[in-house]
Amino acid sequence: MRTVKRSYGPGEANEYVSGGGPSTADEVSITTDGRWLDSAEAVIEFFAELERERAREHA
């Protein structure tokens, strides 16, 4: 098994995932609290929530 790095140089990320099969419908980003970002609406709401949190922190 390959070791996962925190950062990749130019082209390294593509090399890491090359050779894998095509993505499937259940391959979506999942937030740390378990929400699936499986639609544009979910992503927009997630970023809006992050903006609200950031605004509260800087208020």
N, CA, C and O of each residue as an XYZ file, in Angstrom:
236
protein
N       0.838     -1.178      0.000
C       0.000      0.000      0.000
C       0.883      1.241      0.000
O       1.886      1.301      0.711
N       0.505      2.224     -0.798
C       1.258      3.470     -0.872
C       1.032      4.321      0.362
O      -0.032      4.276      0.980
N       2.033      5.088      0.708
C       1.913      6.035      1.806
C       1.268      7.312      1.277
O       1.650      7.807      0.217
N       0.301      7.841      2.004
C      -0.356      9.079      1.605
C       0.421     10.249      2.178
O       0.726     10.276      3.370
N       0.740     11.217      1.329
C       1.474     12.396      1.752
C       0.504     13.547      1.973
O      -0.619     13.510      1.470
N       0.912     14.553      2.705
C       0.085     15.739      2.941
C       0.091     16.692      1.759
O      -0.892     17.394      1.528
N       1.179     16.726      1.012
C       1.237     17.605     -0.151
C       1.966     16.895     -1.282
O       2.803     16.020     -1.058
N       1.631     17.292     -2.485
C       2.214     16.675     -3.666
C       2.796     17.744     -4.567
O       2.272     18.856     -4.633
N       3.863     17.423     -5.254
C       4.464     18.331     -6.226
C       3.709     18.260     -7.545
O       2.776     17.471     -7.689
N       4.112     19.083     -8.506
C       3.445     19.088     -9.808
C       3.422     17.696    -10.438
O       4.466     17.064    -10.594
N       2.246     17.230    -10.792
C       2.100     15.936    -11.455
C       2.063     14.741    -10.530
O       1.641     13.665    -10.952
N       2.488     14.885     -9.277
C       2.524     13.729     -8.373
C       1.138     13.203     -8.039
O       0.940     11.990     -7.964
N       0.182     14.092     -7.839
C      -1.169     13.633     -7.496
C      -1.763     12.843     -8.655
O      -2.381     11.801     -8.439
N      -1.584     13.327     -9.879
C      -2.092     12.600    -11.047
C      -1.436     11.226    -11.157
O      -2.096     10.236    -11.469
N      -0.151     11.179    -10.901
C       0.563      9.909    -10.942
C       0.025      8.952     -9.877
O      -0.108      7.751    -10.114
N      -0.280      9.499     -8.708
C      -0.765      8.680     -7.592
C      -2.094      8.009     -7.940
O      -2.301      6.842     -7.611
N      -2.989      8.734     -8.600
C      -4.319      8.184     -8.878
C      -4.429      7.554    -10.260
O      -5.457      6.957    -10.580
N      -3.395      7.673    -11.084
C      -3.464      7.081    -12.417
C      -3.568      5.564    -12.309
O      -3.045      4.948    -11.380
N      -4.230      5.008    -13.246
C      -4.390      3.561    -13.253
C      -5.598      3.092    -12.473
O      -5.958      1.916    -12.529
N      -6.224      3.992    -11.751
C      -7.443      3.630    -11.029
C      -8.610      3.586    -11.986
O      -8.549      4.147    -13.080
N      -9.652      2.932    -11.584
C     -10.846      2.856    -12.414
C     -11.601      4.171    -12.407
O     -11.254      5.090    -11.666
N     -12.622      4.260    -13.223
C     -13.432      5.482    -13.245
C     -14.180      5.663    -11.933
O     -14.432      4.695    -11.216
N     -14.530      6.894    -11.627
C     -15.252      7.145    -10.382
C     -16.653      6.547    -10.461
O     -17.186      6.305    -11.544
N     -17.225      6.319     -9.302
C     -18.580      5.769     -9.213
C     -19.478      6.792     -8.540
O     -18.996      7.777     -7.981
N     -20.785      6.560     -8.591
C     -21.770      7.517     -8.065
C     -21.608      7.757     -6.569
O     -21.993      8.818     -6.078
N     -21.051      6.801     -5.835
C     -20.937      6.971     -4.386
C     -19.611      7.585     -3.954
O     -19.329      7.649     -2.758
N     -18.797      8.036     -4.894
C     -17.531      8.689     -4.561
C     -17.766     10.185     -4.462
O     -17.688     10.908     -5.455
N     -18.053     10.638     -3.252
C     -18.309     12.053     -2.999
C     -17.500     12.491     -1.794
O     -17.060     11.671     -0.988
N     -17.313     13.790     -1.683
C     -16.647     14.327     -0.501
C     -17.582     14.207      0.684
O     -18.790     14.407      0.559
N     -17.016     13.877      1.840
C     -17.786     13.747      3.071
C     -17.125     14.631      4.117
O     -15.916     14.545      4.333
N     -17.914     15.479      4.764
C     -17.370     16.386      5.766
C     -16.996     15.609      7.023
O     -17.361     14.444      7.178
N     -16.269     16.265      7.912
C     -15.841     15.601      9.144
C     -17.019     15.251     10.038
O     -16.899     14.378     10.897
N     -18.174     15.927      9.850
C     -19.344     15.571     10.645
C     -20.248     14.574      9.921
O     -21.353     14.294     10.384
N     -19.788     14.036      8.790
C     -20.498     12.952      8.116
C     -21.454     13.357      7.007
O     -22.122     12.495      6.435
N     -21.538     14.635      6.688
C     -22.444     15.051      5.603
C     -21.822     14.755      4.251
O     -20.637     15.001      4.029
N     -22.639     14.222      3.350
C     -22.181     13.942      1.997
C     -22.373     15.188      1.152
O     -23.464     15.757      1.122
N     -21.332     15.613      0.470
C     -21.418     16.750     -0.440
C     -21.642     16.195     -1.848
O     -20.766     16.238     -2.711
N     -22.842     15.677     -2.035
C     -23.160     14.954     -3.266
C     -24.022     15.735     -4.245
O     -24.530     15.172     -5.215
N     -24.189     17.021     -3.998
C     -24.934     17.859     -4.937
C     -24.385     19.274     -4.854
O     -23.707     19.645     -3.896
N     -24.694     20.052     -5.880
C     -24.255     21.443     -5.872
C     -24.840     22.176     -4.671
O     -24.155     22.983     -4.041
N     -26.092     21.903     -4.353
C     -26.750     22.561     -3.226
C     -26.050     22.236     -1.910
O     -25.875     23.116     -1.067
N     -25.651     20.985     -1.730
C     -24.963     20.580     -0.505
C     -23.619     21.285     -0.373
O     -23.243     21.701      0.723
N     -22.896     21.422     -1.472
C     -21.601     22.094     -1.446
C     -21.789     23.578     -1.152
O     -21.054     24.149     -0.347
N     -22.776     24.208     -1.802
C     -23.032     25.629     -1.576
C     -23.394     25.879     -0.121
O     -22.898     26.833      0.479
N     -24.241     25.048      0.456
C     -24.620     25.213      1.863
C     -23.423     24.992      2.779
O     -23.270     25.704      3.772
N     -22.581     24.028      2.466
C     -21.393     23.764      3.273
C     -20.475     24.985      3.290
O     -20.004     25.392      4.352
N     -20.220     25.570      2.118
C     -19.359     26.748      2.068
C     -20.012     27.950      2.741
O     -19.321     28.762      3.357
N     -21.334     28.075      2.630
C     -22.028     29.160      3.325
C     -21.875     28.999      4.835
O     -21.679     29.981      5.551
N     -21.964     27.778      5.309
C     -21.780     27.508      6.736
C     -20.364     27.869      7.185
O     -20.179     28.462      8.247
N     -19.373     27.512      6.378
C     -17.996     27.872      6.707
C     -17.820     29.384      6.770
O     -17.132     29.899      7.652
N     -18.445     30.095      5.833
C     -18.366     31.558      5.842
C     -19.007     32.136      7.097
O     -18.468     33.074      7.687
N     -20.151     31.591      7.517
C     -20.807     32.064      8.734
C     -19.928     31.837      9.955
O     -19.811     32.706     10.818
N     -19.307     30.650     10.020
C     -18.398     30.352     11.128
C     -17.217     31.317     11.136
O     -16.835     31.826     12.190
N     -16.642     31.568      9.964
C     -15.508     32.487      9.877
C     -15.903     33.891     10.300
O     -15.138     34.574     10.980
N     -17.097     34.327      9.901
C     -17.572     35.668     10.265
C     -17.754     35.778     11.777
O     -17.418     36.804     12.368
N     -18.287     34.719     12.412
C     -18.458     34.724     13.879
C     -17.109     34.792     14.574
O     -16.956     35.502     15.568
N     -16.128     34.058     14.056
C     -14.797     34.047     14.675
C     -14.106     35.394     14.589
O     -13.334     35.753     15.479
N     -14.372     36.139     13.534
C     -13.707     37.426     13.326
C     -14.549     38.624     13.788
O     -14.160     39.775     13.595
N     -15.683     38.343     14.387
C     -16.557     39.442     14.843
C     -16.129     39.940     16.224
O     -16.744     40.858     16.768
